[in-house]
């Protein structure tokens, strides 16, 4: 990621964290749909029950691994964001705050095993 140089001081001490949460603008999403077919499933679901980019407020969220910070360049991995996506904010990932034990994962329970290997198709372009 490349930051505006005037924000570089705001990265002080971030390299002590292994993961960060990114909030970003889904700038390629030009409209929204209340029902979508997410890339892991061919059945329609309510947009708020998915991570599909065609959202009413076009805000995305991802947890990524932080590798290095050099001046205004931040290297990350495990990224599911399109190159050039505008970053709105970043926060440190803190397990005591961010990890939750879940009881159910809705429609994803039938297809979550493939989440690490399946890549999104073009259905949201």
Secondary structure, 3 states (H helix, E strand, C coil): CECCHHHHHHHCCHHHCCEEEEEEECCCCCCCCCEECCCCCCCCEEHHHCCCCCCCCCEEEEEEEEEEEECCEEEEECCCCCCCCCEEEEEECCHHHHCCCCCCCHHHHHCHHHCCCCCCCCCCC
